[in-house]
Structures are given as C-alpha cells and as structure tokens.
Amino acid sequence: MAFKDIAGNGRVKDILRLALERGRVPNSLLFCGPDGTGKRRAALTLAKALNCLELTADSCDRCVACRAVDEGRFPDVMEIEAETRDIRIEQTRVLKQMAFLRPMVGRRRVFIIEDADKMNADSANSLLKVLEEPPSFSHIVLLTARPFLLLPTIVSRCQTLAFSAVSSEEIESILSRRDVPPDQARILALLVGGNLDRALELEWDDLQASRDESWRLFESLLGRRRASLFLERFGSLTKSTQEEFQETLELFSSFARDVLLLALGGDVRYLLNPDYEAPLREAAALLPPARAMALLGAIGAVLSELRGNLNRNLLAAKFFSDFGELTHA
C-alpha cells in the first residue's frame, strides 16, 4: 500500500512524502491519533519507501523490498507490540541493540512500536538514549491512540504527527467500492466514528443485530418498561460480556446523540441512526434537551472509565442508576 492508497490524513502523508524527497525523515517519530486512522499503514509505507528499490518518496509495492515488508519478512523492518499487557523492557532492549547494527539487506532499519503507551516506565526509559541520538540508518516510529499516557521525556524526543479520524464520506465511499449497499455503507460510516479499520471489519448482519438489541435495552431504560432487562444482561459482567457491554454503551451513545439532535430540532440528515428516526422521535419527546445532553455525557464518562481498571460490575450498576435519575428526575 502506497501513501496514495491510505484513506484520509492528506496533510500527514504530504509531510512524509516531502521528508522522503528531501532525505530528511526524522529518526524518531510519534504517530498519534484515534484507532483505525491509518497510523500503522502509514508507518509500514514509510518503512517501504525508505527501502524501496524504485521510488524515493513513496513505495512502489512491486520491488523485492516492498513485497518483503508487506509479507513481514524484511529483516530490517521490525514491528513490536505488547506480548501481554505491557511492552516489556526485554523487547525494548532488543530494539536498542538492533538499532545500532547496520541494515542487513536494506538502506534503513525501521522499528514500529504499536500501542507505544503500553510501554511501562522501565521499557520506556530504556529507549530514551536511542530516541535522542539514533544512528542515521535507523528510524523508530511510535504508534499510539493515547499519547497522554507516554512519558513526557519520550514525547519530547520525537517528531509528532497527529492523525485525525477518517471522514464518514470517505469511509462510505470505500465501503461502496467494496460493494456494500449504499444504505448500509452510510450507516456503517456514521457509526464507526472515523475508524476505517472497524468499518472494514464489521459485518452488517452482526451490527444490525447489536443495534436492535441495544435499542431494545435503551428503550426499556427510557420508558421503565422492563428496565430490569439491562441488569439481567449486564448486572454481572463476565469476560465474555465485558466487550458486549462496551459495544452496547457505544450504541447507546449514538442513540442519545440522535435523541439530543431531534430534541433540539436538528436536521435529520445528521442522524447517526437514520433508520431509527421514528422511535428516536418518540424518545426525544420524553427527554428535554438538557436531560438528553446529561445522558450523553454520562454514557461518555462510563466509556472513558471502562478503559481503566475500574470494577466493571460497579460501573454497570452505577450506569443503570444514573440512567434512571437522568431520564426520570
């Protein structure tokens, strides 16, 4: 995949192409931005371009070097990711040692650290010297959706490039080119929040089943009809239902956002769930804008807390209680 084939983030791609043309690609780079916005694809394309046998400012995707990187068998390009919860110091020590060895077959060594925020303090600190004074033939690219979790000393030693969410229009266009029906492509593009990877992974039938079930739960909480359905499903979370709980809350967030839009008299063209317009209008009639906004904020707060190590069962019970207070006060 060449830069031209990566969706969105034209400014970032232009910066990388210009740096390649001038032979001035920084040796320590930080690619930050939401998940699914092409950070890994851009890092691999950069690695190919630095070693491409035909082009200088992009990858040709034809030469031996480009194909080897794509197939994960180019010895001078290494991807590093957490083996368990953290990226361990042993992994960064290996990187540091290899960074000072000249390339085996290519022109440049490239090390791509995925989810770099998972480096613990020891592994991060072990990289400081090589990030500050890397050899000219080695490049280290850190990827993260959570740059605020990185040590400031790590960030200060890298040239940062910020990736933004891919537009829903571009995602819709990509899905349409893959023969996804127009109505489905539009809804998928709206719901993934700029995460192209997720849009490409989602199966419509699975998503529609999740939306239908999540709406049933949302409606039951809103109307207090069988509100216990939520606790029956999520009152006691297991490993298998934790991910489902998060997905349900993400869909709740899209419903609450649409309810707020309708409560404020907004344009229906901006609905995230246009096929639910009729039941959403019924919900909007029950919730004044202030309560709809408070509910949207409460859902966002729980989603944020889920990313920490807080007790999921307590979060589910608290959310159930807060939902009732916000919508029936």
C-alpha positions as CSV (number, residue, x, y, z in Angstrom):
1,M,0.0,0.0,0.0
2,A,1.4,3.4,-1.1
3,F,0.6,6.7,0.6
4,K,-2.0,7.4,-2.1
5,D,-3.8,4.2,-1.1
6,I,-4.2,5.3,2.6
7,A,-7.5,6.9,3.3
8,G,-7.6,10.4,4.9
9,N,-4.8,12.4,6.6
10,G,-3.6,14.1,3.4
11,R,-1.5,16.6,5.4
12,V,0.4,13.9,7.2
13,K,1.1,12.0,4.0
14,D,2.3,15.2,2.3
15,I,4.7,15.8,5.2
16,L,6.1,12.3,5.0
17,R,6.4,12.4,1.2
18,L,8.2,15.8,1.3
19,A,10.6,14.5,4.0
20,L,11.4,11.4,1.9
21,E,12.0,13.6,-1.2
22,R,14.5,15.8,0.7
23,G,16.1,12.8,2.5
24,R,15.2,14.3,5.9
25,V,12.9,11.8,7.5
26,P,13.2,12.2,11.3
27,N,14.8,9.2,13.0
28,S,12.4,9.3,16.0
29,L,8.7,9.7,15.1
30,L,5.4,9.6,17.0
31,F,2.3,8.9,15.1
32,C,-0.7,9.7,17.4
33,G,-4.4,9.7,16.7
34,P,-7.6,7.7,17.1
35,D,-7.6,3.9,16.4
36,G,-8.3,2.9,12.8
37,T,-7.0,6.1,11.2
38,G,-4.1,4.5,9.3
39,K,-1.2,5.0,11.6
40,R,0.2,1.5,11.2
41,R,-0.4,1.6,7.4
42,A,1.5,4.9,7.2
43,A,4.4,3.6,9.3
44,L,4.7,0.5,7.1
45,T,4.5,2.6,3.9
46,L,7.2,4.8,5.3
47,A,9.4,1.8,6.0
48,K,8.9,0.5,2.4
49,A,9.6,4.0,0.9
50,L,12.9,4.2,2.9
51,N,14.0,0.9,1.4
52,C,12.2,0.9,-2.0
53,L,14.3,0.0,-5.0
54,E,12.3,2.0,-7.5
55,L,10.9,5.2,-5.8
56,T,12.3,7.7,-3.3
57,A,9.1,9.4,-2.0
58,D,6.7,6.5,-1.8
59,S,6.6,2.7,-2.0
60,C,6.2,1.1,-5.4
61,D,4.7,-2.0,-3.9
62,R,6.4,-4.0,-6.7
63,C,10.1,-4.3,-5.9
64,V,11.6,-7.1,-3.8
65,A,11.9,-4.9,-0.7
66,C,8.4,-3.6,-0.8
67,R,6.9,-7.0,-1.2
68,A,9.1,-8.4,1.6
69,V,7.9,-5.7,4.0
70,D,4.3,-6.4,3.1
71,E,4.8,-10.1,3.7
72,G,6.6,-9.4,7.1
73,R,9.9,-11.0,6.0
74,F,12.1,-7.9,5.5
75,P,14.8,-8.3,8.2
76,D,15.4,-4.5,8.6
77,V,11.7,-3.7,9.5
78,M,10.5,-4.9,12.9
79,E,7.1,-4.4,14.5
80,I,7.0,-4.5,18.3
81,E,3.8,-4.9,20.3
82,A,2.8,-5.9,23.8
83,E,3.2,-9.6,24.4
84,T,0.8,-9.5,27.4
85,R,-0.4,-6.2,28.9
86,D,2.8,-4.3,28.6
87,I,5.7,-3.8,26.2
88,R,8.5,-5.3,28.3
89,I,12.0,-3.9,28.9
90,E,13.4,-7.1,27.2
91,Q,11.7,-6.1,24.0
92,T,13.0,-2.5,24.0
93,R,16.5,-3.7,24.9
94,V,16.5,-5.9,21.8
95,L,15.3,-2.9,19.7
96,K,18.0,-0.7,21.2
97,Q,20.7,-3.3,20.3
98,M,19.5,-3.8,16.8
99,A,19.1,-0.1,16.1
100,F,22.9,0.3,16.3
101,L,23.6,-2.6,13.9
102,R,23.8,-1.6,10.2
103,P,20.9,-2.8,8.0
104,M,21.2,-6.4,6.8
105,V,19.8,-6.0,3.3
106,G,18.1,-2.6,3.0
107,R,19.1,1.0,3.3
108,R,17.4,1.8,6.6
109,R,16.3,-0.1,9.7
110,V,12.7,0.8,10.8
111,F,11.2,-0.2,14.2
112,I,7.5,0.3,14.6
113,I,6.2,0.2,18.2
114,E,2.4,-0.4,18.2
115,D,0.4,0.9,21.2
116,A,3.5,2.6,22.5
117,D,1.6,3.8,25.5
118,K,1.8,0.2,26.8
119,M,5.5,0.6,27.5
120,N,6.0,0.5,31.2
121,A,8.3,3.0,32.9
122,D,11.4,0.7,32.6
123,S,10.9,-0.1,28.9
124,A,10.2,3.5,28.0
125,N,13.2,4.8,29.9
126,S,15.4,2.2,28.2
127,L,14.6,3.9,24.8
128,L,15.5,7.4,25.8
129,K,19.0,7.4,24.6
130,V,18.4,5.8,21.2
131,L,15.4,8.2,20.6
132,E,17.6,11.2,21.4
133,E,20.7,10.1,19.5
134,P,19.6,7.4,17.0
135,P,22.1,6.2,14.3
136,S,21.5,7.8,11.0
137,F,20.4,4.5,9.4
138,S,17.7,3.6,12.0
139,H,14.2,5.0,12.4
140,I,11.9,4.4,15.3
141,V,8.1,5.0,14.9
142,L,5.9,5.0,17.9
143,L,2.1,4.5,17.3
144,T,-0.5,5.4,19.9
145,A,-4.1,6.5,20.3
146,R,-3.3,7.7,23.8
147,P,-0.2,10.0,23.7
148,F,-1.1,11.4,27.1
149,L,0.0,8.1,28.6
150,L,3.5,8.4,27.2
151,L,6.3,9.7,29.3
152,P,7.0,13.4,28.5
153,T,10.6,12.5,28.0
154,I,9.6,10.1,25.3
155,V,7.3,12.6,23.5
156,S,9.9,15.4,23.6
157,R,12.4,13.3,21.8
158,C,10.1,12.5,18.8
159,Q,8.7,14.4,15.9
160,T,5.0,14.1,16.4
161,L,2.5,13.7,13.5
162,A,-1.2,13.8,14.5
163,F,-3.6,11.6,12.6
164,S,-7.3,12.5,12.5
165,A,-10.4,10.4,12.1
166,V,-11.2,9.4,8.5
167,S,-14.3,11.3,7.3
168,S,-17.5,9.4,7.1
169,E,-17.8,10.4,3.4
170,E,-14.5,8.8,2.6
171,I,-15.4,5.6,4.6
172,E,-18.7,5.4,2.9
173,S,-17.0,5.7,-0.5
174,I,-14.5,3.0,0.4
175,L,-17.3,0.7,1.6
176,S,-19.4,1.4,-1.6
177,R,-16.4,0.4,-3.7
178,R,-16.4,-2.9,-1.9
179,D,-20.0,-3.5,-2.9
180,V,-21.6,-2.7,0.4
181,P,-25.2,-1.5,-0.3
182,P,-25.5,2.3,-0.1
183,D,-27.8,2.5,2.9
184,Q,-25.6,0.1,4.8
185,A,-22.4,1.9,3.8
186,R,-23.8,5.2,5.0
187,I,-24.9,3.9,8.4
188,L,-21.6,2.0,9.0
189,A,-19.6,5.1,8.0
190,L,-21.6,7.2,10.5
191,L,-21.4,4.8,13.4
192,V,-17.7,3.9,13.4
193,G,-16.6,7.5,14.3
194,G,-13.8,7.8,11.7
195,N,-12.4,4.3,12.4
196,L,-11.9,2.9,8.9
197,D,-10.4,-0.4,10.3
198,R,-13.6,-1.1,12.3
199,A,-15.8,-0.2,9.3
200,L,-14.0,-2.8,7.2
201,E,-14.2,-5.4,9.9
202,L,-17.9,-5.1,10.8
203,E,-20.4,-7.4,9.3
204,W,-23.7,-5.7,8.6
205,D,-25.9,-8.5,9.9
206,D,-23.9,-8.6,13.2
207,L,-24.1,-4.9,13.6
208,Q,-27.8,-4.7,12.9
209,A,-28.5,-7.4,15.5
210,S,-26.4,-5.5,18.0
211,R,-28.2,-2.2,17.2
212,D,-31.7,-3.9,17.5
213,E,-30.8,-5.4,20.9
214,S,-29.1,-2.2,22.2
215,W,-32.2,-0.2,21.1
216,R,-34.5,-2.6,23.0
217,L,-32.4,-2.1,26.1
218,F,-32.2,1.7,25.6
219,E,-35.9,1.9,25.1
220,S,-36.6,-0.2,28.2
221,L,-34.5,2.0,30.4
222,L,-36.0,5.1,28.9
223,G,-39.6,4.0,29.5
224,R,-39.0,2.0,32.6
225,R,-40.7,-0.9,30.9
226,R,-38.8,-4.0,31.9
227,A,-35.8,-1.8,32.8
228,S,-34.5,-4.8,34.6
229,L,-33.6,-6.2,31.1
230,F,-30.4,-4.1,31.3
231,L,-29.4,-5.7,34.7
232,E,-30.4,-9.1,33.5
233,R,-27.9,-8.7,30.7
234,F,-25.1,-6.7,32.3
235,G,-25.7,-6.9,36.1
236,S,-22.9,-9.4,36.5
237,L,-20.3,-9.0,33.8
238,T,-18.0,-11.8,32.7
239,K,-15.0,-11.7,30.4
240,S,-17.3,-12.7,27.5
241,T,-19.9,-9.9,28.2
242,Q,-17.4,-7.0,29.1
243,E,-16.8,-6.3,25.4
244,E,-20.5,-6.5,24.7
245,F,-21.2,-4.0,27.5
246,Q,-18.8,-1.5,25.9
247,E,-20.3,-2.0,22.4
248,T,-23.8,-1.5,23.9
249,L,-22.8,1.7,25.5
250,E,-21.2,2.9,22.3
251,L,-24.5,2.3,20.6
252,F,-26.3,4.0,23.5
253,S,-24.1,7.0,22.9
254,S,-25.2,7.1,19.2
255,F,-28.9,6.9,20.3
256,A,-28.5,9.6,22.9
257,R,-26.8,11.9,20.5
258,D,-29.6,11.4,17.9
259,V,-32.2,12.0,20.6
260,L,-30.5,15.2,21.5
261,L,-30.3,16.3,17.9
262,L,-34.1,15.7,17.5
263,A,-34.9,17.3,20.8
264,L,-33.1,20.4,19.6
265,G,-35.0,20.4,16.3
266,G,-31.8,19.5,14.3
267,D,-31.6,18.4,10.7
268,V,-32.4,14.6,10.3
269,R,-29.6,14.4,7.7
270,Y,-27.2,14.4,10.6
271,L,-28.7,11.4,12.4
272,L,-26.2,8.6,13.1
273,N,-29.1,6.1,13.0
274,P,-31.4,7.4,10.3
275,D,-33.3,4.1,10.0
276,Y,-34.4,4.5,13.6
277,E,-35.9,8.0,13.1
278,A,-39.4,7.2,14.2
279,P,-38.6,5.5,17.6
280,L,-35.9,8.2,18.2
281,R,-38.5,10.9,17.8
282,E,-40.7,9.1,20.4
283,A,-37.7,9.1,22.7
284,A,-36.9,12.8,22.1
285,A,-40.5,13.6,23.1
286,L,-39.7,12.1,26.5
287,L,-36.4,13.8,27.1
288,P,-35.9,17.6,27.3
289,P,-32.6,18.7,25.6
290,A,-30.9,19.3,29.0
291,R,-31.5,15.7,30.1
292,A,-30.6,14.3,26.8
293,M,-27.3,16.1,27.0
294,A,-26.7,15.0,30.5
295,L,-27.4,11.4,29.5
296,L,-24.9,11.6,26.6
297,G,-22.3,13.0,29.0
298,A,-22.9,10.1,31.5
299,I,-22.5,7.5,28.8
300,G,-19.3,9.1,27.6
301,A,-18.0,9.1,31.2
302,V,-18.6,5.4,31.7
303,L,-17.0,4.6,28.4
304,S,-13.9,6.5,29.5
305,E,-13.9,4.7,32.8
306,L,-14.1,1.3,31.1
307,R,-10.7,1.9,29.6
308,G,-9.2,2.0,33.1
309,N,-9.1,-0.8,35.6
310,L,-12.3,0.1,37.5
311,N,-14.7,-2.6,38.6
312,R,-17.0,-3.3,35.6
313,N,-19.9,-4.6,37.6
314,L,-19.9,-1.5,39.7
315,L,-19.8,0.7,36.6
316,A,-22.8,-1.2,35.1
317,A,-24.8,-0.9,38.3
318,K,-23.9,2.8,38.6
319,F,-24.8,3.5,35.0
320,F,-28.2,1.8,35.5
321,S,-28.9,4.0,38.5
322,D,-27.7,7.2,36.8
323,F,-29.7,6.5,33.6
324,G,-32.9,6.3,35.7
325,E,-32.1,9.5,37.6
326,L,-31.2,11.5,34.4
327,T,-34.3,10.4,32.4
328,H,-36.9,10.2,35.1
329,A,-36.0,13.0,37.5
